[in-house]
Amino acid sequence: MLSRASTVARVVPPLAQVLGRAFTASATPLGGGKHQRPRFGMSKPGDRERGGQPGRFDRRDRDRDSDRPVESYEHSGQRSFEKRGNGNAYESRGQRFDRRDGGGGGGGYAQRNQRFERGDREERGGRFERDDRFSRGDREDRGDRFQKNDRFEARGDRYQKNDRFESRGDKFQKNDRFESRGERFQKNDRFESRGDRFQKEDRFEAPGRTEQTLAPVESFGDGPLILDKPIHPRDRQQAGPREFPVPKDQATVDRAKRRDFGEFGIRADLLEALGQKFVNGKTTPVQSLAWSSDLMKEPNPAKGPHRAILGAETGSGKTHAYLVPVMQHLKATDNVDSASTAPKGANVQPRALVLQPTHELTRQSAAMAKSFTHHAKLSVVGASTGNYTSVRRAGRIDMLFATATTCKNLLFPQEEANKEASKEASKEASKEASKEASKEAATEAHEEGEQEEVEDNSWPPKKEVVKPPHLDFSRLDWLVLDETDVLLGDAFKEETGAIIERVRAEAPNCNILLVTATLSPALLESIKTNDLLSQKPFAKHLSPGLHQLPTNLETRFVPWSKRGTALTDVAAEVKRGFAEDAMDEKLAADREGAGLLNSKSKAVVFVGTAKKAEQMVKTLLSRDIPTIAWTSDAMSEFKGPKSKSPIRSFLVSHKPERAAVPESPAATETAAAQDENVEPRVLVTTSMLSRGLDFSPAVSSIYLVDPPRNVLDFVHRAGRTARGGYHGRVTLFGLANFSQVRYGDALKGIVRKVSTRQAIVPGARRPDARMAQLRAFKNRQ
Ligand SMILES: Nc1ncnc2c1ncn2[C@@H]1O[C@H](COP(=O)(O)OP(=O)(O)OP(=O)(O)O)[C@@H](O)[C@H]1O
């Protein structure tokens, strides 16, 4: 670059001096670390990036572009080029020229000359020397800077921070909050309208905004889970203290072995339901641990109620692990006569309460529980802010599934009513104000006439507000905190805390179960500091696989390609994944001599914000991949047909199977045609759907476009596939290996299977042997 500047200097000496100064002036900001950040149209005033107003030397020195990491083209190139092509850029460069040379106006040259004349060599000598020094050192300085700023090839963490598409951690988190929390989204979003699920998407991530870690894997034997020793605040966010262990002792490993359902003394009706649902008739490790424990027995009055934590990897059957002991107990202590006398619409008095963070999860878990009630008669209700009516009508409720927010609203109806009332009052006040204004106008217009009465013809007419029922815990026997780490984390601790305090007041002897896939020091601290939750004897049923990704989950790294944009890279990888699934199916069919199933695999793409989700959907749709977005405020046009609840096609249906009603051939045909047309294959979402949801085995791939903030969030997002023993893949974009992940060491420790593809295919679009195979396979079809 310097050589070019010098050439110019030789040709136009006075100009060269000016250029030298101009360069000196621009060298410092240009050399800053920000200059090389790839961005999409995020340039701020004064930002001299490619997308903004670069220094002249950068612009003219075209060769310099070829020195840049190629990725900067991919991710910022398009807009930068647009701007470059814009004549205004040159115009304004000229202006800047003038400004630098003379402090404004078009008389740059004249003023520059004046400056030079004014410029006493001796006086200004220092300046010139400084300029020279910059020029001399320019090559090296700038060379270093480029190396430093090469986000893609070095320092993975910087890249994560600065790639604008790939999210800049906190920035996007903030945006997430902003985008998701407002009530306006609840109101406007008819499809997903009511309920607390759309307040704060970030709520569903690991507690706290800072780095979270998994508790270290240690042998634990009979040692205490809950420490007497307090955690130093400094250690809370770092690697957990050694005392928070995960079992590796032989006794636990033996207890966790898969066993027949019939070995645990489960009631016949529940056993039948289990046998129908899981035809292999075997438990998962966490089920073996829970069902072989005291949880299946009536609590011993001398010892006190059950207190236990169930911890196991994602998709390992924790829901049934807690449902069975709770239902077994509810059935054993069922007094149908007294329960059935509970009048409808009276206080709701559940015997078991399952708290969860999201509405989607509540709905799904309630469906899992209902699938038992066909055999074991129990009344199960799922509550959300929108369906108070069903809670009201239920009369007797054995199991109530609710989000923490809904439950708190039911517990403190007065607070809720006050909030509603103040909302109504402010609406009324604004209406009154506008009425008054129109009255005044009418009076002015008909000063002599009689005042007409203004009718309230407002539309829509006032809705009759369904009064929420009052919840009381006088009959409560079980409290389950599902996704305990989220419920006790910063986001929900107020709601959960209020509920726990009510339990303490009204049902201090109720059994409490904590259920989680990730134990962090912060969570254990929260449990420890709550005497009701940690009341002794406290049992821990932690699967030996806790804090490991499922065995059948393959981890992949796909660096950004050298062409296209991040969005197109993701689209290419999604297509490749589908082709791979199709080939796997074909190979399996050939091997087994069976016919092709022609099953269509699905994928879930996690991005940082709702806006990005929409961009992603557009890109995937433009490549003929049927896609929907499911975020707090995704436009309804991206959510698929409302009537079909498209998200359900990604989830396991836990509805009890009913006797099939034969459909007319015409109806079947129409349904098939519709399915063919609208069945989405990709779901683009944010952290909102990362917790607990039971995605179907058809979801073979999870794509993490924005790397999750920490290892806990990684575990939960990745855990939406490879569930219940099925195979799945999780792909991290923009990273080549573990060392580029901020929490790479922690991640390396929990991954059990890494794809070799990272070695074979360093770029998402490079042709490789596998792709050639895929193409050949596709051509054969
Ligand atoms: N004994 C079993 N045999 C086969 N499949 C099972 C068994 N128990 C549960 N499953 C299935 O495993 C899947 C995952 O179960 P579940 O949703 O309870 O996992 P989880 O551990 O709660 O996951 P997460 O931590 O993500 O919430 C479900 O589809 C469930 O039906």
The ligand as an ORCA input file, in Angstrom:
! r2SCAN-3c Opt
* xyz 0 1
  N     -38.374    -45.869     28.462
  C     -38.385    -45.239     27.311
  N     -38.147    -45.901     26.171
  C     -38.165    -45.279     24.978
  N     -38.404    -43.946     24.828
  C     -38.640    -43.239     25.933
  C     -38.644    -43.829     27.223
  N     -38.915    -42.859     28.115
  C     -39.077    -41.719     27.423
  N     -38.915    -41.938     26.112
  C     -39.026    -40.958     25.020
  O     -37.850    -40.155     25.007
  C     -38.164    -38.869     24.530
  C     -37.544    -37.834     25.428
  O     -38.208    -37.821     26.665
  P     -38.347    -36.502     27.542
  O     -38.975    -35.421     26.766
  O     -38.973    -36.880     28.825
  O     -36.794    -36.157     27.753
  P     -36.124    -35.182     28.809
  O     -35.080    -35.957     29.503
  O     -37.168    -34.539     29.646
  O     -35.436    -34.132     27.837
  P     -35.107    -32.591     28.086
  O     -33.975    -32.541     29.032
  O     -34.772    -32.095     26.742
  O     -36.340    -31.982     28.660
  C     -39.666    -38.773     24.487
  O     -40.108    -38.845     23.153
  C     -40.146    -39.957     25.253
  O     -41.373    -40.439     24.771
*
